[in-house]
Amino acid sequence: MLYTLAGGGTLCGVATLVLLIVATATDFWMQYRYAGSAANQGLWRFCINHKCHAHTITVAFWDATRAFMLLAVLSCFAGI
């Protein structure tokens, strides 16, 4: 019984880690219209009409969000 629970907990932890990595890496944190074109933005870059560019101007709350998401990924990895 104990090994079954440990296996299930490990499986949930690995699934959580994968989803957290995908959430951190994706470019779809925000979706909006920019000058009549579809645009989306993630932690690392923004895309307008499927042309993606790195963030050149950093805002403090985006930097903090990046840092905390990376800490969450590392903590989740260490927890597994």
LUMLUMDREN-2810 file (N, C-alpha, C; in Angstrom, 1 decimal):
<atoms>
<atom><aa>M</aa><ch>A</ch><at>N</at><xx>0.8</xx><yy>-1.2</yy><zz>0.0</zz></atom>
<atom><aa>M</aa><ch>A</ch><at>CA</at><xx>0.0</xx><yy>0.0</yy><zz>0.0</zz></atom>
<atom><aa>M</aa><ch>A</ch><at>C</at><xx>0.9</xx><yy>1.3</yy><zz>0.0</zz></atom>
<atom><aa>L</aa><ch>A</ch><at>N</at><xx>1.9</xx><yy>1.3</yy><zz>0.8</zz></atom>
<atom><aa>L</aa><ch>A</ch><at>CA</at><xx>2.8</xx><yy>2.4</yy><zz>0.9</zz></atom>
<atom><aa>L</aa><ch>A</ch><at>C</at><xx>3.5</xx><yy>2.7</yy><zz>-0.4</zz></atom>
<atom><aa>Y</aa><ch>A</ch><at>N</at><xx>4.0</xx><yy>1.6</yy><zz>-1.1</zz></atom>
<atom><aa>Y</aa><ch>A</ch><at>CA</at><xx>4.7</xx><yy>1.8</yy><zz>-2.3</zz></atom>
<atom><aa>Y</aa><ch>A</ch><at>C</at><xx>3.7</xx><yy>2.3</yy><zz>-3.4</zz></atom>
<atom><aa>T</aa><ch>A</ch><at>N</at><xx>2.5</xx><yy>1.9</yy><zz>-3.4</zz></atom>
<atom><aa>T</aa><ch>A</ch><at>CA</at><xx>1.5</xx><yy>2.4</yy><zz>-4.3</zz></atom>
<atom><aa>T</aa><ch>A</ch><at>C</at><xx>1.3</xx><yy>3.9</yy><zz>-4.2</zz></atom>
<atom><aa>L</aa><ch>A</ch><at>N</at><xx>1.2</xx><yy>4.4</yy><zz>-2.9</zz></atom>
<atom><aa>L</aa><ch>A</ch><at>CA</at><xx>1.0</xx><yy>5.8</yy><zz>-2.7</zz></atom>
<atom><aa>L</aa><ch>A</ch><at>C</at><xx>2.3</xx><yy>6.6</yy><zz>-3.1</zz></atom>
<atom><aa>A</aa><ch>A</ch><at>N</at><xx>3.4</xx><yy>6.0</yy><zz>-2.8</zz></atom>
<atom><aa>A</aa><ch>A</ch><at>CA</at><xx>4.7</xx><yy>6.7</yy><zz>-3.2</zz></atom>
<atom><aa>A</aa><ch>A</ch><at>C</at><xx>4.8</xx><yy>6.8</yy><zz>-4.7</zz></atom>
<atom><aa>G</aa><ch>A</ch><at>N</at><xx>4.4</xx><yy>5.7</yy><zz>-5.4</zz></atom>
<atom><aa>G</aa><ch>A</ch><at>CA</at><xx>4.4</xx><yy>5.8</yy><zz>-6.9</zz></atom>
<atom><aa>G</aa><ch>A</ch><at>C</at><xx>3.5</xx><yy>6.8</yy><zz>-7.5</zz></atom>
<atom><aa>G</aa><ch>A</ch><at>N</at><xx>2.3</xx><yy>6.8</yy><zz>-6.9</zz></atom>
<atom><aa>G</aa><ch>A</ch><at>CA</at><xx>1.3</xx><yy>7.8</yy><zz>-7.3</zz></atom>
<atom><aa>G</aa><ch>A</ch><at>C</at><xx>1.7</xx><yy>9.2</yy><zz>-7.0</zz></atom>
<atom><aa>G</aa><ch>A</ch><at>N</at><xx>2.4</xx><yy>9.4</yy><zz>-5.9</zz></atom>
<atom><aa>G</aa><ch>A</ch><at>CA</at><xx>2.9</xx><yy>10.8</yy><zz>-5.5</zz></atom>
<atom><aa>G</aa><ch>A</ch><at>C</at><xx>4.0</xx><yy>11.2</yy><zz>-6.5</zz></atom>
<atom><aa>T</aa><ch>A</ch><at>N</at><xx>4.9</xx><yy>10.2</yy><zz>-6.8</zz></atom>
<atom><aa>T</aa><ch>A</ch><at>CA</at><xx>5.9</xx><yy>10.5</yy><zz>-7.7</zz></atom>
<atom><aa>T</aa><ch>A</ch><at>C</at><xx>5.4</xx><yy>10.9</yy><zz>-9.1</zz></atom>
<atom><aa>L</aa><ch>A</ch><at>N</at><xx>4.4</xx><yy>10.1</yy><zz>-9.5</zz></atom>
<atom><aa>L</aa><ch>A</ch><at>CA</at><xx>3.8</xx><yy>10.4</yy><zz>-10.8</zz></atom>
<atom><aa>L</aa><ch>A</ch><at>C</at><xx>3.1</xx><yy>11.8</yy><zz>-10.9</zz></atom>
<atom><aa>C</aa><ch>A</ch><at>N</at><xx>2.5</xx><yy>12.1</yy><zz>-9.8</zz></atom>
<atom><aa>C</aa><ch>A</ch><at>CA</at><xx>1.9</xx><yy>13.5</yy><zz>-9.7</zz></atom>
<atom><aa>C</aa><ch>A</ch><at>C</at><xx>2.9</xx><yy>14.5</yy><zz>-9.7</zz></atom>
<atom><aa>G</aa><ch>A</ch><at>N</at><xx>4.0</xx><yy>14.3</yy><zz>-9.0</zz></atom>
<atom><aa>G</aa><ch>A</ch><at>CA</at><xx>5.1</xx><yy>15.3</yy><zz>-9.0</zz></atom>
<atom><aa>G</aa><ch>A</ch><at>C</at><xx>5.8</xx><yy>15.5</yy><zz>-10.3</zz></atom>
<atom><aa>V</aa><ch>A</ch><at>N</at><xx>6.0</xx><yy>14.4</yy><zz>-11.1</zz></atom>
<atom><aa>V</aa><ch>A</ch><at>CA</at><xx>6.6</xx><yy>14.5</yy><zz>-12.4</zz></atom>
<atom><aa>V</aa><ch>A</ch><at>C</at><xx>5.6</xx><yy>15.2</yy><zz>-13.3</zz></atom>
<atom><aa>A</aa><ch>A</ch><at>N</at><xx>4.3</xx><yy>14.9</yy><zz>-13.3</zz></atom>
<atom><aa>A</aa><ch>A</ch><at>CA</at><xx>3.3</xx><yy>15.6</yy><zz>-14.1</zz></atom>
<atom><aa>A</aa><ch>A</ch><at>C</at><xx>3.3</xx><yy>17.1</yy><zz>-13.8</zz></atom>
<atom><aa>T</aa><ch>A</ch><at>N</at><xx>3.4</xx><yy>17.4</yy><zz>-12.5</zz></atom>
<atom><aa>T</aa><ch>A</ch><at>CA</at><xx>3.4</xx><yy>18.8</yy><zz>-12.1</zz></atom>
<atom><aa>T</aa><ch>A</ch><at>C</at><xx>4.7</xx><yy>19.5</yy><zz>-12.6</zz></atom>
<atom><aa>L</aa><ch>A</ch><at>N</at><xx>5.8</xx><yy>18.8</yy><zz>-12.6</zz></atom>
<atom><aa>L</aa><ch>A</ch><at>CA</at><xx>7.0</xx><yy>19.4</yy><zz>-13.1</zz></atom>
<atom><aa>L</aa><ch>A</ch><at>C</at><xx>6.9</xx><yy>19.7</yy><zz>-14.6</zz></atom>
<atom><aa>V</aa><ch>A</ch><at>N</at><xx>6.4</xx><yy>18.7</yy><zz>-15.3</zz></atom>
<atom><aa>V</aa><ch>A</ch><at>CA</at><xx>6.3</xx><yy>18.9</yy><zz>-16.8</zz></atom>
<atom><aa>V</aa><ch>A</ch><at>C</at><xx>5.4</xx><yy>20.1</yy><zz>-17.1</zz></atom>
<atom><aa>L</aa><ch>A</ch><at>N</at><xx>4.2</xx><yy>20.2</yy><zz>-16.4</zz></atom>
<atom><aa>L</aa><ch>A</ch><at>CA</at><xx>3.3</xx><yy>21.2</yy><zz>-16.7</zz></atom>
<atom><aa>L</aa><ch>A</ch><at>C</at><xx>3.9</xx><yy>22.6</yy><zz>-16.2</zz></atom>
<atom><aa>L</aa><ch>A</ch><at>N</at><xx>4.6</xx><yy>22.6</yy><zz>-15.2</zz></atom>
<atom><aa>L</aa><ch>A</ch><at>CA</at><xx>5.2</xx><yy>23.9</yy><zz>-14.7</zz></atom>
<atom><aa>L</aa><ch>A</ch><at>C</at><xx>6.3</xx><yy>24.3</yy><zz>-15.7</zz></atom>
<atom><aa>I</aa><ch>A</ch><at>N</at><xx>7.1</xx><yy>23.4</yy><zz>-16.3</zz></atom>
<atom><aa>I</aa><ch>A</ch><at>CA</at><xx>8.1</xx><yy>23.8</yy><zz>-17.3</zz></atom>
<atom><aa>I</aa><ch>A</ch><at>C</at><xx>7.4</xx><yy>24.3</yy><zz>-18.5</zz></atom>
<atom><aa>V</aa><ch>A</ch><at>N</at><xx>6.3</xx><yy>23.7</yy><zz>-18.9</zz></atom>
<atom><aa>V</aa><ch>A</ch><at>CA</at><xx>5.6</xx><yy>24.2</yy><zz>-20.1</zz></atom>
<atom><aa>V</aa><ch>A</ch><at>C</at><xx>5.0</xx><yy>25.5</yy><zz>-19.9</zz></atom>
<atom><aa>A</aa><ch>A</ch><at>N</at><xx>4.4</xx><yy>25.7</yy><zz>-18.7</zz></atom>
<atom><aa>A</aa><ch>A</ch><at>CA</at><xx>3.8</xx><yy>27.0</yy><zz>-18.3</zz></atom>
<atom><aa>A</aa><ch>A</ch><at>C</at><xx>4.9</xx><yy>28.1</yy><zz>-18.3</zz></atom>
<atom><aa>T</aa><ch>A</ch><at>N</at><xx>6.1</xx><yy>27.8</yy><zz>-17.8</zz></atom>
<atom><aa>T</aa><ch>A</ch><at>CA</at><xx>7.2</xx><yy>28.8</yy><zz>-17.7</zz></atom>
<atom><aa>T</aa><ch>A</ch><at>C</at><xx>7.7</xx><yy>29.1</yy><zz>-19.1</zz></atom>
<atom><aa>A</aa><ch>A</ch><at>N</at><xx>7.8</xx><yy>28.2</yy><zz>-20.0</zz></atom>
<atom><aa>A</aa><ch>A</ch><at>CA</at><xx>8.4</xx><yy>28.4</yy><zz>-21.3</zz></atom>
<atom><aa>A</aa><ch>A</ch><at>C</at><xx>7.5</xx><yy>28.9</yy><zz>-22.4</zz></atom>
<atom><aa>T</aa><ch>A</ch><at>N</at><xx>6.2</xx><yy>28.8</yy><zz>-22.2</zz></atom>
<atom><aa>T</aa><ch>A</ch><at>CA</at><xx>5.2</xx><yy>29.1</yy><zz>-23.3</zz></atom>
<atom><aa>T</aa><ch>A</ch><at>C</at><xx>5.1</xx><yy>30.6</yy><zz>-23.5</zz></atom>
<atom><aa>D</aa><ch>A</ch><at>N</at><xx>4.7</xx><yy>31.0</yy><zz>-24.7</zz></atom>
<atom><aa>D</aa><ch>A</ch><at>CA</at><xx>4.5</xx><yy>32.4</yy><zz>-25.0</zz></atom>
<atom><aa>D</aa><ch>A</ch><at>C</at><xx>3.1</xx><yy>32.9</yy><zz>-24.9</zz></atom>
<atom><aa>F</aa><ch>A</ch><at>N</at><xx>2.3</xx><yy>32.2</yy><zz>-24.2</zz></atom>
<atom><aa>F</aa><ch>A</ch><at>CA</at><xx>0.8</xx><yy>32.5</yy><zz>-24.2</zz></atom>
<atom><aa>F</aa><ch>A</ch><at>C</at><xx>0.4</xx><yy>32.9</yy><zz>-22.8</zz></atom>
<atom><aa>W</aa><ch>A</ch><at>N</at><xx>1.1</xx><yy>33.7</yy><zz>-22.1</zz></atom>
<atom><aa>W</aa><ch>A</ch><at>CA</at><xx>0.7</xx><yy>34.2</yy><zz>-20.8</zz></atom>
<atom><aa>W</aa><ch>A</ch><at>C</at><xx>-0.4</xx><yy>35.3</yy><zz>-21.0</zz></atom>
<atom><aa>M</aa><ch>A</ch><at>N</at><xx>-0.3</xx><yy>36.1</yy><zz>-22.0</zz></atom>
<atom><aa>M</aa><ch>A</ch><at>CA</at><xx>-1.2</xx><yy>37.1</yy><zz>-22.3</zz></atom>
<atom><aa>M</aa><ch>A</ch><at>C</at><xx>-1.5</xx><yy>37.1</yy><zz>-23.8</zz></atom>
<atom><aa>Q</aa><ch>A</ch><at>N</at><xx>-2.8</xx><yy>37.2</yy><zz>-24.2</zz></atom>
<atom><aa>Q</aa><ch>A</ch><at>CA</at><xx>-3.2</xx><yy>37.3</yy><zz>-25.6</zz></atom>
<atom><aa>Q</aa><ch>A</ch><at>C</at><xx>-4.0</xx><yy>38.5</yy><zz>-25.7</zz></atom>
<atom><aa>Y</aa><ch>A</ch><at>N</at><xx>-3.8</xx><yy>39.3</yy><zz>-26.8</zz></atom>
<atom><aa>Y</aa><ch>A</ch><at>CA</at><xx>-4.5</xx><yy>40.5</yy><zz>-27.0</zz></atom>
<atom><aa>Y</aa><ch>A</ch><at>C</at><xx>-4.4</xx><yy>40.9</yy><zz>-28.5</zz></atom>
<atom><aa>R</aa><ch>A</ch><at>N</at><xx>-5.0</xx><yy>42.0</yy><zz>-28.8</zz></atom>
<atom><aa>R</aa><ch>A</ch><at>CA</at><xx>-4.9</xx><yy>42.6</yy><zz>-30.1</zz></atom>
<atom><aa>R</aa><ch>A</ch><at>C</at><xx>-4.0</xx><yy>43.8</yy><zz>-30.1</zz></atom>
<atom><aa>Y</aa><ch>A</ch><at>N</at><xx>-3.1</xx><yy>43.9</yy><zz>-31.0</zz></atom>
<atom><aa>Y</aa><ch>A</ch><at>CA</at><xx>-2.1</xx><yy>45.0</yy><zz>-31.1</zz></atom>
<atom><aa>Y</aa><ch>A</ch><at>C</at><xx>-2.2</xx><yy>45.6</yy><zz>-32.5</zz></atom>
<atom><aa>A</aa><ch>A</ch><at>N</at><xx>-2.7</xx><yy>46.8</yy><zz>-32.7</zz></atom>
<atom><aa>A</aa><ch>A</ch><at>CA</at><xx>-2.8</xx><yy>47.4</yy><zz>-34.0</zz></atom>
<atom><aa>A</aa><ch>A</ch><at>C</at><xx>-3.6</xx><yy>46.5</yy><zz>-34.9</zz></atom>
<atom><aa>G</aa><ch>A</ch><at>N</at><xx>-4.6</xx><yy>45.9</yy><zz>-34.5</zz></atom>
<atom><aa>G</aa><ch>A</ch><at>CA</at><xx>-5.5</xx><yy>45.1</yy><zz>-35.3</zz></atom>
<atom><aa>G</aa><ch>A</ch><at>C</at><xx>-4.9</xx><yy>43.7</yy><zz>-35.6</zz></atom>
<atom><aa>S</aa><ch>A</ch><at>N</at><xx>-3.8</xx><yy>43.4</yy><zz>-35.0</zz></atom>
<atom><aa>S</aa><ch>A</ch><at>CA</at><xx>-3.2</xx><yy>42.1</yy><zz>-35.2</zz></atom>
<atom><aa>S</aa><ch>A</ch><at>C</at><xx>-3.2</xx><yy>41.2</yy><zz>-33.9</zz></atom>
<atom><aa>A</aa><ch>A</ch><at>N</at><xx>-3.3</xx><yy>39.9</yy><zz>-34.1</zz></atom>
<atom><aa>A</aa><ch>A</ch><at>CA</at><xx>-3.2</xx><yy>39.1</yy><zz>-32.9</zz></atom>
<atom><aa>A</aa><ch>A</ch><at>C</at><xx>-1.8</xx><yy>39.1</yy><zz>-32.3</zz></atom>
<atom><aa>A</aa><ch>A</ch><at>N</at><xx>-1.8</xx><yy>39.2</yy><zz>-31.0</zz></atom>
<atom><aa>A</aa><ch>A</ch><at>CA</at><xx>-0.5</xx><yy>39.2</yy><zz>-30.3</zz></atom>
<atom><aa>A</aa><ch>A</ch><at>C</at><xx>-0.6</xx><yy>38.4</yy><zz>-29.1</zz></atom>
<atom><aa>N</aa><ch>A</ch><at>N</at><xx>0.5</xx><yy>37.8</yy><zz>-28.7</zz></atom>
<atom><aa>N</aa><ch>A</ch><at>CA</at><xx>0.6</xx><yy>37.1</yy><zz>-27.4</zz></atom>
<atom><aa>N</aa><ch>A</ch><at>C</at><xx>2.0</xx><yy>37.4</yy><zz>-26.8</zz></atom>
<atom><aa>Q</aa><ch>A</ch><at>N</at><xx>2.0</xx><yy>37.2</yy><zz>-25.5</zz></atom>
<atom><aa>Q</aa><ch>A</ch><at>CA</at><xx>3.3</xx><yy>37.5</yy><zz>-24.7</zz></atom>
<atom><aa>Q</aa><ch>A</ch><at>C</at><xx>3.5</xx><yy>36.5</yy><zz>-23.7</zz></atom>
<atom><aa>G</aa><ch>A</ch><at>N</at><xx>4.7</xx><yy>36.1</yy><zz>-23.5</zz></atom>
<atom><aa>G</aa><ch>A</ch><at>CA</at><xx>5.1</xx><yy>35.2</yy><zz>-22.4</zz></atom>
<atom><aa>G</aa><ch>A</ch><at>C</at><xx>6.2</xx><yy>35.8</yy><zz>-21.5</zz></atom>
<atom><aa>L</aa><ch>A</ch><at>N</at><xx>6.8</xx><yy>35.0</yy><zz>-20.7</zz></atom>
<atom><aa>L</aa><ch>A</ch><at>CA</at><xx>7.8</xx><yy>35.6</yy><zz>-19.8</zz></atom>
<atom><aa>L</aa><ch>A</ch><at>C</at><xx>9.1</xx><yy>36.0</yy><zz>-20.5</zz></atom>
<atom><aa>W</aa><ch>A</ch><at>N</at><xx>9.4</xx><yy>35.3</yy><zz>-21.7</zz></atom>
<atom><aa>W</aa><ch>A</ch><at>CA</at><xx>10.7</xx><yy>35.5</yy><zz>-22.3</zz></atom>
<atom><aa>W</aa><ch>A</ch><at>C</at><xx>10.6</xx><yy>36.2</yy><zz>-23.6</zz></atom>
<atom><aa>R</aa><ch>A</ch><at>N</at><xx>9.5</xx><yy>36.2</yy><zz>-24.3</zz></atom>
<atom><aa>R</aa><ch>A</ch><at>CA</at><xx>9.3</xx><yy>36.9</yy><zz>-25.6</zz></atom>
<atom><aa>R</aa><ch>A</ch><at>C</at><xx>7.9</xx><yy>37.3</yy><zz>-25.9</zz></atom>
<atom><aa>F</aa><ch>A</ch><at>N</at><xx>7.7</xx><yy>38.1</yy><zz>-26.9</zz></atom>
<atom><aa>F</aa><ch>A</ch><at>CA</at><xx>6.3</xx><yy>38.5</yy><zz>-27.3</zz></atom>
<atom><aa>F</aa><ch>A</ch><at>C</at><xx>6.2</xx><yy>38.2</yy><zz>-28.8</zz></atom>
<atom><aa>C</aa><ch>A</ch><at>N</at><xx>5.0</xx><yy>37.9</yy><zz>-29.3</zz></atom>
<atom><aa>C</aa><ch>A</ch><at>CA</at><xx>4.8</xx><yy>37.6</yy><zz>-30.7</zz></atom>
<atom><aa>C</aa><ch>A</ch><at>C</at><xx>3.7</xx><yy>38.4</yy><zz>-31.2</zz></atom>
<atom><aa>I</aa><ch>A</ch><at>N</at><xx>3.9</xx><yy>39.0</yy><zz>-32.4</zz></atom>
<atom><aa>I</aa><ch>A</ch><at>CA</at><xx>2.9</xx><yy>39.7</yy><zz>-33.1</zz></atom>
<atom><aa>I</aa><ch>A</ch><at>C</at><xx>2.8</xx><yy>39.1</yy><zz>-34.5</zz></atom>
<atom><aa>N</aa><ch>A</ch><at>N</at><xx>1.6</xx><yy>38.7</yy><zz>-34.9</zz></atom>
<atom><aa>N</aa><ch>A</ch><at>CA</at><xx>1.5</xx><yy>38.0</yy><zz>-36.2</zz></atom>
<atom><aa>N</aa><ch>A</ch><at>C</at><xx>2.5</xx><yy>36.8</yy><zz>-36.4</zz></atom>
<atom><aa>H</aa><ch>A</ch><at>N</at><xx>2.6</xx><yy>36.1</yy><zz>-35.4</zz></atom>
<atom><aa>H</aa><ch>A</ch><at>CA</at><xx>3.5</xx><yy>34.9</yy><zz>-35.4</zz></atom>
<atom><aa>H</aa><ch>A</ch><at>C</at><xx>5.0</xx><yy>35.2</yy><zz>-35.6</zz></atom>
<atom><aa>K</aa><ch>A</ch><at>N</at><xx>5.4</xx><yy>36.4</yy><zz>-35.4</zz></atom>
<atom><aa>K</aa><ch>A</ch><at>CA</at><xx>6.8</xx><yy>36.8</yy><zz>-35.5</zz></atom>
<atom><aa>K</aa><ch>A</ch><at>C</at><xx>7.2</xx><yy>37.2</yy><zz>-34.0</zz></atom>
<atom><aa>C</aa><ch>A</ch><at>N</at><xx>8.1</xx><yy>36.4</yy><zz>-33.5</zz></atom>
<atom><aa>C</aa><ch>A</ch><at>CA</at><xx>8.4</xx><yy>36.5</yy><zz>-32.1</zz></atom>
<atom><aa>C</aa><ch>A</ch><at>C</at><xx>9.7</xx><yy>37.3</yy><zz>-31.9</zz></atom>
<atom><aa>H</aa><ch>A</ch><at>N</at><xx>9.8</xx><yy>38.1</yy><zz>-30.8</zz></atom>
<atom><aa>H</aa><ch>A</ch><at>CA</at><xx>10.9</xx><yy>38.9</yy><zz>-30.5</zz></atom>
<atom><aa>H</aa><ch>A</ch><at>C</at><xx>11.2</xx><yy>38.8</yy><zz>-29.0</zz></atom>
<atom><aa>A</aa><ch>A</ch><at>N</at><xx>12.4</xx><yy>38.9</yy><zz>-28.6</zz></atom>
<atom><aa>A</aa><ch>A</ch><at>CA</at><xx>12.8</xx><yy>38.9</yy><zz>-27.2</zz></atom>
<atom><aa>A</aa><ch>A</ch><at>C</at><xx>12.4</xx><yy>40.2</yy><zz>-26.5</zz></atom>
<atom><aa>H</aa><ch>A</ch><at>N</at><xx>12.1</xx><yy>40.1</yy><zz>-25.2</zz></atom>
<atom><aa>H</aa><ch>A</ch><at>CA</at><xx>11.8</xx><yy>41.4</yy><zz>-24.5</zz></atom>
<atom><aa>H</aa><ch>A</ch><at>C</at><xx>13.0</xx><yy>42.2</yy><zz>-24.4</zz></atom>
<atom><aa>T</aa><ch>A</ch><at>N</at><xx>12.9</xx><yy>43.5</yy><zz>-24.8</zz></atom>
<atom><aa>T</aa><ch>A</ch><at>CA</at><xx>14.1</xx><yy>44.4</yy><zz>-24.8</zz></atom>
<atom><aa>T</aa><ch>A</ch><at>C</at><xx>14.0</xx><yy>45.3</yy><zz>-23.6</zz></atom>
<atom><aa>I</aa><ch>A</ch><at>N</at><xx>12.8</xx><yy>45.6</yy><zz>-23.2</zz></atom>
<atom><aa>I</aa><ch>A</ch><at>CA</at><xx>12.6</xx><yy>46.5</yy><zz>-22.0</zz></atom>
<atom><aa>I</aa><ch>A</ch><at>C</at><xx>12.1</xx><yy>45.6</yy><zz>-20.9</zz></atom>
<atom><aa>T</aa><ch>A</ch><at>N</at><xx>12.8</xx><yy>45.5</yy><zz>-19.8</zz></atom>
<atom><aa>T</aa><ch>A</ch><at>CA</at><xx>12.3</xx><yy>44.7</yy><zz>-18.7</zz></atom>
<atom><aa>T</aa><ch>A</ch><at>C</at><xx>11.6</xx><yy>45.5</yy><zz>-17.7</zz></atom>
<atom><aa>V</aa><ch>A</ch><at>N</at><xx>10.5</xx><yy>45.0</yy><zz>-17.2</zz></atom>
<atom><aa>V</aa><ch>A</ch><at>CA</at><xx>9.7</xx><yy>45.6</yy><zz>-16.2</zz></atom>
<atom><aa>V</aa><ch>A</ch><at>C</at><xx>9.9</xx><yy>44.7</yy><zz>-14.9</zz></atom>
<atom><aa>A</aa><ch>A</ch><at>N</at><xx>9.9</xx><yy>45.4</yy><zz>-13.8</zz></atom>
<atom><aa>A</aa><ch>A</ch><at>CA</at><xx>10.2</xx><yy>44.7</yy><zz>-12.5</zz></atom>
<atom><aa>A</aa><ch>A</ch><at>C</at><xx>9.3</xx><yy>43.5</yy><zz>-12.2</zz></atom>
<atom><aa>F</aa><ch>A</ch><at>N</at><xx>8.0</xx><yy>43.7</yy><zz>-12.5</zz></atom>
<atom><aa>F</aa><ch>A</ch><at>CA</at><xx>7.1</xx><yy>42.6</yy><zz>-12.1</zz></atom>
<atom><aa>F</aa><ch>A</ch><at>C</at><xx>7.3</xx><yy>41.4</yy><zz>-13.0</zz></atom>
<atom><aa>W</aa><ch>A</ch><at>N</at><xx>7.7</xx><yy>41.6</yy><zz>-14.3</zz></atom>
<atom><aa>W</aa><ch>A</ch><at>CA</at><xx>8.0</xx><yy>40.5</yy><zz>-15.2</zz></atom>
<atom><aa>W</aa><ch>A</ch><at>C</at><xx>9.3</xx><yy>39.8</yy><zz>-14.7</zz></atom>
<atom><aa>D</aa><ch>A</ch><at>N</at><xx>10.3</xx><yy>40.6</yy><zz>-14.3</zz></atom>
<atom><aa>D</aa><ch>A</ch><at>CA</at><xx>11.5</xx><yy>40.0</yy><zz>-13.8</zz></atom>
<atom><aa>D</aa><ch>A</ch><at>C</at><xx>11.3</xx><yy>39.2</yy><zz>-12.5</zz></atom>
<atom><aa>A</aa><ch>A</ch><at>N</at><xx>10.4</xx><yy>39.7</yy><zz>-11.6</zz></atom>
<atom><aa>A</aa><ch>A</ch><at>CA</at><xx>10.1</xx><yy>38.9</yy><zz>-10.4</zz></atom>
<atom><aa>A</aa><ch>A</ch><at>C</at><xx>9.3</xx><yy>37.7</yy><zz>-10.8</zz></atom>
<atom><aa>T</aa><ch>A</ch><at>N</at><xx>8.4</xx><yy>37.7</yy><zz>-11.7</zz></atom>
<atom><aa>T</aa><ch>A</ch><at>CA</at><xx>7.6</xx><yy>36.6</yy><zz>-12.1</zz></atom>
<atom><aa>T</aa><ch>A</ch><at>C</at><xx>8.6</xx><yy>35.5</yy><zz>-12.7</zz></atom>
<atom><aa>R</aa><ch>A</ch><at>N</at><xx>9.5</xx><yy>35.9</yy><zz>-13.6</zz></atom>
<atom><aa>R</aa><ch>A</ch><at>CA</at><xx>10.5</xx><yy>35.0</yy><zz>-14.1</zz></atom>
<atom><aa>R</aa><ch>A</ch><at>C</at><xx>11.3</xx><yy>34.3</yy><zz>-13.0</zz></atom>
<atom><aa>A</aa><ch>A</ch><at>N</at><xx>11.7</xx><yy>35.1</yy><zz>-12.1</zz></atom>
<atom><aa>A</aa><ch>A</ch><at>CA</at><xx>12.5</xx><yy>34.6</yy><zz>-11.0</zz></atom>
<atom><aa>A</aa><ch>A</ch><at>C</at><xx>11.7</xx><yy>33.5</yy><zz>-10.1</zz></atom>
<atom><aa>F</aa><ch>A</ch><at>N</at><xx>10.5</xx><yy>33.9</yy><zz>-9.8</zz></atom>
<atom><aa>F</aa><ch>A</ch><at>CA</at><xx>9.7</xx><yy>33.0</yy><zz>-9.0</zz></atom>
<atom><aa>F</aa><ch>A</ch><at>C</at><xx>9.3</xx><yy>31.7</yy><zz>-9.7</zz></atom>
<atom><aa>M</aa><ch>A</ch><at>N</at><xx>9.1</xx><yy>31.9</yy><zz>-11.0</zz></atom>
<atom><aa>M</aa><ch>A</ch><at>CA</at><xx>8.7</xx><yy>30.7</yy><zz>-11.8</zz></atom>
<atom><aa>M</aa><ch>A</ch><at>C</at><xx>9.9</xx><yy>29.7</yy><zz>-11.9</zz></atom>
<atom><aa>L</aa><ch>A</ch><at>N</at><xx>11.1</xx><yy>30.3</yy><zz>-12.1</zz></atom>
<atom><aa>L</aa><ch>A</ch><at>CA</at><xx>12.3</xx><yy>29.5</yy><zz>-12.1</zz></atom>
<atom><aa>L</aa><ch>A</ch><at>C</at><xx>12.6</xx><yy>28.8</yy><zz>-10.8</zz></atom>
<atom><aa>L</aa><ch>A</ch><at>N</at><xx>12.3</xx><yy>29.5</yy><zz>-9.7</zz></atom>
<atom><aa>L</aa><ch>A</ch><at>CA</at><xx>12.4</xx><yy>28.9</yy><zz>-8.3</zz></atom>
<atom><aa>L</aa><ch>A</ch><at>C</at><xx>11.4</xx><yy>27.8</yy><zz>-8.1</zz></atom>
<atom><aa>A</aa><ch>A</ch><at>N</at><xx>10.2</xx><yy>28.0</yy><zz>-8.7</zz></atom>
<atom><aa>A</aa><ch>A</ch><at>CA</at><xx>9.2</xx><yy>27.0</yy><zz>-8.6</zz></atom>
<atom><aa>A</aa><ch>A</ch><at>C</at><xx>9.6</xx><yy>25.7</yy><zz>-9.3</zz></atom>
<atom><aa>V</aa><ch>A</ch><at>N</at><xx>10.2</xx><yy>25.9</yy><zz>-10.5</zz></atom>
<atom><aa>V</aa><ch>A</ch><at>CA</at><xx>10.6</xx><yy>24.7</yy><zz>-11.3</zz></atom>
<atom><aa>V</aa><ch>A</ch><at>C</at><xx>11.7</xx><yy>24.0</yy><zz>-10.5</zz></atom>
<atom><aa>L</aa><ch>A</ch><at>N</at><xx>12.7</xx><yy>24.7</yy><zz>-10.0</zz></atom>
<atom><aa>L</aa><ch>A</ch><at>CA</at><xx>13.8</xx><yy>24.1</yy><zz>-9.3</zz></atom>
<atom><aa>L</aa><ch>A</ch><at>C</at><xx>13.3</xx><yy>23.4</yy><zz>-8.0</zz></atom>
<atom><aa>S</aa><ch>A</ch><at>N</at><xx>12.4</xx><yy>24.1</yy><zz>-7.3</zz></atom>
<atom><aa>S</aa><ch>A</ch><at>CA</at><xx>11.8</xx><yy>23.5</yy><zz>-6.1</zz></atom>
<atom><aa>S</aa><ch>A</ch><at>C</at><xx>11.0</xx><yy>22.2</yy><zz>-6.4</zz></atom>
<atom><aa>C</aa><ch>A</ch><at>N</at><xx>10.3</xx><yy>22.2</yy><zz>-7.5</zz></atom>
<atom><aa>C</aa><ch>A</ch><at>CA</at><xx>9.5</xx><yy>21.0</yy><zz>-7.8</zz></atom>
<atom><aa>C</aa><ch>A</ch><at>C</at><xx>10.5</xx><yy>19.9</yy><zz>-8.2</zz></atom>
<atom><aa>F</aa><ch>A</ch><at>N</at><xx>11.5</xx><yy>20.2</yy><zz>-9.0</zz></atom>
<atom><aa>F</aa><ch>A</ch><at>CA</at><xx>12.5</xx><yy>19.2</yy><zz>-9.3</zz></atom>
<atom><aa>F</aa><ch>A</ch><at>C</at><xx>13.2</xx><yy>18.6</yy><zz>-8.1</zz></atom>
<atom><aa>A</aa><ch>A</ch><at>N</at><xx>13.5</xx><yy>19.5</yy><zz>-7.2</zz></atom>
<atom><aa>A</aa><ch>A</ch><at>CA</at><xx>14.2</xx><yy>19.0</yy><zz>-5.9</zz></atom>
<atom><aa>A</aa><ch>A</ch><at>C</at><xx>13.2</xx><yy>18.2</yy><zz>-5.1</zz></atom>
<atom><aa>G</aa><ch>A</ch><at>N</at><xx>11.9</xx><yy>18.5</yy><zz>-5.2</zz></atom>
<atom><aa>G</aa><ch>A</ch><at>CA</at><xx>11.0</xx><yy>17.8</yy><zz>-4.4</zz></atom>
<atom><aa>G</aa><ch>A</ch><at>C</at><xx>10.7</xx><yy>16.3</yy><zz>-4.9</zz></atom>
<atom><aa>I</aa><ch>A</ch><at>N</at><xx>11.0</xx><yy>16.1</yy><zz>-6.2</zz></atom>
<atom><aa>I</aa><ch>A</ch><at>CA</at><xx>10.8</xx><yy>14.8</yy><zz>-6.7</zz></atom>
<atom><aa>I</aa><ch>A</ch><at>C</at><xx>11.9</xx><yy>13.9</yy><zz>-6.4</zz></atom>
</atoms>
